[in-house]
Every structure is written in structure tokens, then in C-alpha cells.
Amino acid sequence: MSALCKNFAFLTQHICNLRGESQAIIARASDGFLYVVKFADNLQGPSLLFNESIGSELYRACGLIGPTWKPLLITDTFIQQNQDCRMQTPAERPRPDCALCFGSRFLGENDSRLFEILPETSFKRIHNRESFWLAWFIDICACHADNRKAIFLEDGEGWLSAYFVDHGHLFGGPRGELRPHFQASRYLDQRIYRSVSSTILESCEKVAQRLDVDQLWRRVEALPDDWKRQSALDAFSQCLCTLSTPSLVQKILDAMVDAKQQADQRENDRGQDQPKTPRSELRFGILSPRWGYYFGLRGHSGAARAKA
């Protein structure tokens, strides 16, 4: 067993089921903490636990904050004593496998105030609001196939910290077959993105340049073996290749800026009751077939070589 998993905790108490397609639960573990738990045999797809764990590691390596995580063992005794933890399908309620599952520390302990959705008037209280730009950049590089999720934790002075959560749709999704448009992974309320500045763009470039790829691969090696599917490893390798290719980084940042400017223009046009400005075609030069699809383009050629 890998070093990461030698001192794992095991589930002891089922607290509640959470909504969502991943059918996560909140449970207490033998270390005394509460976790948001996702099972190894998740119905969304076989790469979910890899995406969640390495997505968390990638975000942390890029300086973005999120809950800590660890592998947690679900035992036969836990399942027998907590029948509500079973997954739900239209036809049956399958029993989770007795295996290591993904556990993300629950942020709502100690009566902390958590918010999943905020009104725009509260955005000014988010002290790391600019991090949403970096998160979007990383999500594009990681082929995130769902909108960005965040949980907002309030401190005693009313300031909010955005914790980035739910990485299961990174690297092409839980089954690894999705190739979304680059705007698919934005946070749903796009007003959270303030006007982009050169400082934000330079910060994204520096994060890509300084990323410790070797350390990330060591984290991959430490995962449970049955979490490491070849398709997930390939998608992660492609993500690191993108982050280490300055020309691709520049094209992605240009696309983000253009998308923000067009969104602002459409909002301004609506406010003035004017016709919308036609969307111009984005042209980014030579990209690999994978990235041509990703940006909604056709007919581009070239290849980005992934580092093993």
C-alpha cells in the first residue's frame, strides 16, 4: 500500500446524504473529523476519485485554497450499520464497495458559516476573489467539463474565503471522454470575475512557469493503485503539458480576456437596450486537434507532446 494510505482513517458514522450526481455523503471518520465522502464505485465514472484527489493537489500546487483530503476506508460494518449510505438508481440502491474512498474535510465544523451561493453585493467581501481567474485558467488547462464550484467560509469579521471544491469533472470528466468548450468551466455567476488586469494575467503565467511537476507526479504515484486509470493519467499528463507550453498558456489567457470583454459588452448592450454586439470568431493560430475541439474551432493541426 502506498505511503499516502498507510495511516488512513475509516468511516465510523453516517451523518447525511448530499444532493448531486456524485451521491456524496457526509460522514465522521476514526480521526474524529467530518468528511464529504465519494465512493470508489461512483456511478458517475471510474476516474472520479483520481480527478478529485489530483485536482485537489493541482489546485493546492497552484496556490488555490480548498479543503484538505485523504483516502478513507469504508468497511462492511459501516455499510451494514448505515444503510442510508447506499447509492440510488431508478431501479435499485447498490451497496458501496468496501474500499478506499475519497474524503474531503467538511468545512462546516465548529459552527462555521458556509455559503454555496452569494448575492453580487457580497462579492466585495471575498478576500480571494481574484483567485477565480486563476481557477478558470487551471480548469481550462485541465479540461474541466463542468462549471467551477466554490464554497464560501465566513470569518469572525465578516470576510469570506472561497474554497474551491468538486474536482470530479476535471481531466475530461469521470469517464474521461468529455471535451468541453473553454467557457464551460467558469463559475456560474460570471459577475464574480472583475475586469481582468495585467497583474492577474502575469500571475497565471507565473503559476504555470513555477509549477513543480515532479512533486505532482509523486502525489499521483502515492494514490491507491485502483484509482490510477490510464485514461486519467494521460489526461493529467496533457494538462501538465499545456501548463508547461508558453504558447498554449498565452492562447488560453487571450481567450479568457476576449470572453470577458464580450460578456461585459453584451451586459452593457442589454443595459442600454441596444442590439447585442455580434460575437467575433476566435482565432488562435495552430493548435492540436484536441485543443481545436476544446476552443470550438475546426480544421487546426499540430500536436502538443505530453510529458510522461
C-alpha positions as CSV (number, residue, x, y, z in Angstrom):
1,M,0.0,0.0,0.0
2,S,1.3,3.5,-0.8
3,A,2.7,5.8,1.8
4,L,-0.2,8.1,1.3
5,C,-2.6,5.4,2.5
6,K,-0.6,3.7,5.3
7,N,-2.3,5.7,8.1
8,F,-5.7,6.1,6.6
9,A,-8.8,6.6,8.7
10,F,-12.0,4.6,8.3
11,L,-15.6,5.8,8.4
12,T,-17.5,5.4,11.7
13,Q,-20.7,7.4,11.4
14,H,-23.0,8.4,8.6
15,I,-24.3,12.0,9.0
16,C,-26.4,12.7,5.9
17,N,-26.5,12.2,2.1
18,L,-25.8,15.2,-0.1
19,R,-27.6,16.2,-3.3
20,G,-25.8,15.9,-6.6
21,E,-25.0,13.2,-9.2
22,S,-21.9,12.0,-7.3
23,Q,-24.1,10.9,-4.4
24,A,-21.6,12.0,-1.8
25,I,-22.3,11.7,1.9
26,I,-21.1,13.5,5.0
27,A,-19.6,11.1,7.5
28,R,-17.4,11.1,10.5
29,A,-14.1,9.2,10.4
30,S,-12.0,7.5,13.0
31,D,-9.7,10.6,13.2
32,G,-12.7,12.5,14.6
33,F,-13.3,14.8,11.6
34,L,-16.2,15.1,9.3
35,Y,-15.7,14.5,5.6
36,V,-17.5,14.8,2.3
37,V,-17.1,11.3,1.0
38,K,-17.3,9.9,-2.5
39,F,-17.2,6.2,-3.1
40,A,-14.7,4.2,-5.2
41,D,-17.5,2.6,-7.4
42,N,-19.1,6.0,-8.0
43,L,-21.9,5.9,-10.6
44,Q,-20.6,8.9,-12.5
45,G,-17.5,7.2,-13.7
46,P,-14.3,5.3,-12.8
47,S,-11.9,8.3,-12.8
48,L,-13.9,10.3,-10.2
49,L,-11.6,9.6,-7.3
50,F,-8.4,10.3,-9.3
51,N,-9.9,13.6,-10.5
52,E,-11.0,14.7,-7.1
53,S,-7.6,13.9,-5.4
54,I,-5.2,15.1,-8.1
55,G,-7.5,18.0,-8.8
56,S,-7.1,19.0,-5.2
57,E,-3.4,18.6,-5.3
58,L,-3.1,20.6,-8.6
59,Y,-5.1,23.4,-7.1
60,R,-3.0,23.5,-4.0
61,A,0.2,23.4,-6.0
62,C,-1.1,26.5,-7.9
63,G,-1.8,28.4,-4.6
64,L,-5.6,28.0,-4.7
65,I,-7.2,27.1,-1.4
66,G,-9.5,24.1,-0.9
67,P,-10.4,21.5,1.8
68,T,-7.7,19.0,2.8
69,W,-8.4,15.5,1.7
70,K,-7.4,11.9,2.5
71,P,-8.3,8.3,1.5
72,L,-10.9,6.9,3.9
73,L,-11.8,3.2,4.2
74,I,-15.4,2.2,4.1
75,T,-15.9,-1.2,5.8
76,D,-18.6,-3.8,5.7
77,T,-19.5,-3.0,9.3
78,F,-20.1,0.7,8.4
79,I,-22.3,-0.3,5.4
80,Q,-24.4,-2.7,7.5
81,Q,-24.9,-0.2,10.2
82,N,-25.6,2.7,7.9
83,Q,-27.9,1.6,5.1
84,D,-28.7,5.2,4.2
85,C,-25.2,5.5,2.6
86,R,-26.3,3.2,-0.2
87,M,-26.4,4.8,-3.7
88,Q,-29.6,5.4,-5.5
89,T,-30.6,4.5,-9.1
90,P,-34.1,4.3,-10.7
91,A,-34.1,0.5,-10.2
92,E,-32.2,-0.2,-7.0
93,R,-29.9,1.0,-4.2
94,P,-26.5,-0.5,-4.8
95,R,-24.2,-1.2,-2.0
96,P,-20.9,0.7,-2.0
97,D,-17.7,-1.3,-2.3
98,C,-15.6,-1.9,0.8
99,A,-12.6,0.1,-0.4
100,L,-10.7,3.3,0.0
101,C,-12.9,6.3,-0.9
102,F,-12.2,10.0,-1.3
103,G,-12.7,12.2,1.8
104,S,-12.7,16.0,1.6
105,R,-12.7,17.7,5.0
106,F,-16.1,19.2,5.7
107,L,-15.7,23.0,6.2
108,G,-18.8,23.5,8.3
109,E,-17.5,22.1,11.6
110,N,-17.3,24.3,14.7
111,D,-20.5,26.2,13.6
112,S,-18.6,27.9,10.8
113,R,-20.9,29.8,8.5
114,L,-20.8,28.4,4.9
115,F,-22.4,29.8,1.8
116,E,-22.8,28.0,-1.5
117,I,-24.4,30.9,-3.3
118,L,-23.8,34.6,-2.8
119,P,-25.6,37.7,-4.0
120,E,-23.5,40.1,-6.0
121,T,-23.5,42.5,-3.1
122,S,-21.4,40.1,-1.1
123,F,-18.7,39.6,-3.7
124,K,-16.8,42.6,-2.3
125,R,-16.4,40.6,1.0
126,I,-14.5,37.8,-0.8
127,H,-10.8,38.4,0.1
128,N,-9.5,36.0,-2.6
129,R,-12.0,37.0,-5.3
130,E,-9.2,37.3,-7.9
131,S,-8.5,33.6,-7.5
132,F,-11.5,32.8,-9.6
133,W,-9.4,34.0,-12.7
134,L,-6.6,31.6,-11.8
135,A,-9.1,28.8,-11.1
136,W,-10.7,29.3,-14.5
137,F,-7.3,29.2,-16.2
138,I,-6.3,26.0,-14.4
139,D,-9.7,24.4,-15.2
140,I,-9.2,25.2,-18.9
141,C,-5.8,23.6,-18.9
142,A,-7.2,20.6,-17.0
143,C,-10.2,20.1,-19.5
144,H,-12.8,20.7,-16.7
145,A,-16.2,19.6,-18.1
146,D,-18.4,21.3,-15.5
147,N,-18.8,24.8,-14.1
148,R,-16.5,25.8,-11.3
149,K,-17.8,25.1,-7.7
150,A,-16.8,27.1,-4.6
151,I,-17.8,27.2,-1.0
152,F,-17.5,30.5,0.9
153,L,-16.4,30.3,4.5
154,E,-17.1,33.4,6.7
155,D,-14.7,34.6,9.4
156,G,-15.5,36.4,12.6
157,E,-15.1,39.8,10.9
158,G,-17.5,39.0,8.0
159,W,-14.8,38.4,5.3
160,L,-15.4,35.4,3.0
161,S,-12.8,32.9,1.7
162,A,-13.6,31.0,-1.4
163,Y,-12.7,27.3,-1.1
164,F,-12.6,25.6,-4.4
165,V,-14.3,22.2,-4.3
166,D,-15.7,19.4,-6.5
167,H,-13.0,18.5,-9.0
168,G,-14.6,15.3,-10.2
169,H,-15.1,16.7,-13.8
170,L,-11.5,17.7,-14.3
171,F,-9.4,15.8,-17.0
172,G,-12.3,15.2,-19.3
173,G,-14.8,14.1,-16.6
174,P,-15.3,11.0,-14.5
175,R,-15.2,8.8,-17.7
176,G,-12.5,10.9,-19.4
177,E,-14.4,11.3,-22.7
178,L,-15.6,14.9,-22.5
179,R,-14.1,17.7,-24.5
180,P,-15.9,20.9,-23.4
181,H,-15.8,24.4,-24.7
182,F,-13.3,26.5,-22.8
183,Q,-16.1,28.6,-21.3
184,A,-17.8,25.6,-19.7
185,S,-15.7,25.7,-16.6
186,R,-16.4,29.2,-15.5
187,Y,-18.2,29.9,-12.2
188,L,-21.9,30.2,-12.9
189,D,-22.3,33.8,-11.7
190,Q,-19.9,35.5,-14.1
191,R,-20.2,38.7,-12.2
192,I,-17.7,37.3,-9.7
193,Y,-15.0,38.0,-12.3
194,R,-13.9,41.5,-12.0
195,S,-12.3,43.2,-15.0
196,V,-9.1,41.3,-15.8
197,S,-5.8,43.1,-15.3
198,S,-2.2,42.6,-16.5
199,T,-1.4,41.6,-12.9
200,I,-3.9,38.8,-13.0
201,L,-2.6,37.5,-16.3
202,E,1.0,37.7,-15.2
203,S,0.1,35.8,-12.1
204,C,-1.4,33.0,-14.1
205,E,1.7,32.8,-16.3
206,K,4.0,32.7,-13.2
207,V,1.9,29.9,-11.7
208,A,2.3,27.8,-14.8
209,Q,6.1,28.6,-15.0
210,R,6.8,27.7,-11.4
211,L,4.6,24.6,-11.1
212,D,6.5,21.7,-9.5
213,V,5.6,18.9,-12.0
214,D,7.7,16.3,-10.3
215,Q,6.1,16.8,-7.0
216,L,2.6,16.4,-8.6
217,W,3.7,13.1,-10.2
218,R,4.9,11.9,-6.8
219,R,1.4,12.6,-5.4
220,V,0.0,10.6,-8.3
221,E,2.3,7.7,-7.5
222,A,1.1,7.8,-3.9
223,L,-2.5,7.2,-4.8
224,P,-4.2,3.9,-4.4
225,D,-3.4,1.8,-7.4
226,D,-7.0,1.2,-8.4
227,W,-7.6,5.0,-8.7
228,K,-5.0,5.3,-11.4
229,R,-6.7,4.5,-14.7
230,Q,-4.5,5.0,-17.8
231,S,-7.0,7.4,-19.4
232,A,-6.9,9.6,-16.3
233,L,-3.1,9.6,-16.2
234,D,-3.0,10.5,-19.9
235,A,-5.4,13.4,-19.3
236,F,-3.4,14.7,-16.4
237,S,-0.2,14.4,-18.4
238,Q,-1.9,16.5,-21.1
239,C,-2.8,19.1,-18.5
240,L,0.8,19.5,-17.4
241,C,2.0,19.6,-21.0
242,T,-0.4,22.5,-21.6
243,L,0.7,24.4,-18.5
244,S,4.3,24.0,-19.5
245,T,3.8,25.3,-23.1
246,P,4.0,29.1,-23.1
247,S,2.3,29.5,-26.5
248,L,-0.7,27.5,-25.3
249,V,-0.8,29.4,-22.0
250,Q,-0.9,32.7,-23.9
251,K,-3.7,31.5,-26.2
252,I,-5.8,30.4,-23.3
253,L,-5.3,33.7,-21.5
254,D,-6.2,35.6,-24.6
255,A,-9.4,33.6,-25.0
256,M,-10.3,34.3,-21.4
257,V,-9.8,38.0,-21.8
258,D,-11.8,38.0,-25.1
259,A,-14.7,36.1,-23.5
260,K,-14.8,38.5,-20.5
261,Q,-14.8,41.6,-22.8
262,Q,-17.6,40.1,-24.9
263,A,-19.6,39.2,-21.9
264,D,-19.2,42.8,-20.5
265,Q,-20.2,44.2,-23.9
266,R,-23.4,42.1,-24.0
267,E,-24.3,43.2,-20.5
268,N,-23.7,46.8,-21.4
269,D,-25.8,46.5,-24.5
270,R,-28.7,44.9,-22.6
271,G,-28.5,47.8,-20.1
272,Q,-28.7,50.3,-22.8
273,D,-31.5,48.4,-24.6
274,Q,-29.3,48.1,-27.7
275,P,-28.7,45.1,-30.1
276,K,-26.1,42.7,-29.0
277,T,-22.7,43.0,-30.5
278,P,-22.0,40.1,-32.9
279,R,-19.6,37.5,-31.5
280,S,-16.4,37.6,-33.5
281,E,-14.7,34.3,-34.4
282,L,-11.8,33.5,-32.1
283,R,-8.6,32.7,-34.0
284,F,-5.7,31.3,-32.1
285,G,-3.3,30.0,-34.7
286,I,-2.0,26.5,-34.7
287,L,-3.4,24.1,-32.0
288,S,-3.5,20.4,-31.6
289,P,-6.7,18.6,-32.7
290,R,-7.6,18.2,-29.1
291,W,-7.3,21.9,-28.4
292,G,-9.0,22.9,-31.6
293,Y,-12.1,21.0,-30.4
294,Y,-11.8,22.4,-26.9
295,F,-11.9,26.0,-28.1
296,G,-14.8,25.3,-30.5
297,L,-12.6,25.6,-33.6
298,R,-12.2,23.3,-36.6
299,G,-9.5,22.4,-39.1
300,H,-6.4,23.1,-36.9
301,S,-3.5,20.8,-36.8
302,G,-0.4,20.3,-34.8
303,A,0.4,18.3,-31.7
304,A,1.3,19.0,-28.1
305,R,3.6,16.3,-26.7
306,A,2.7,15.2,-23.2
307,K,5.5,14.6,-20.7
308,A,5.4,11.2,-19.2
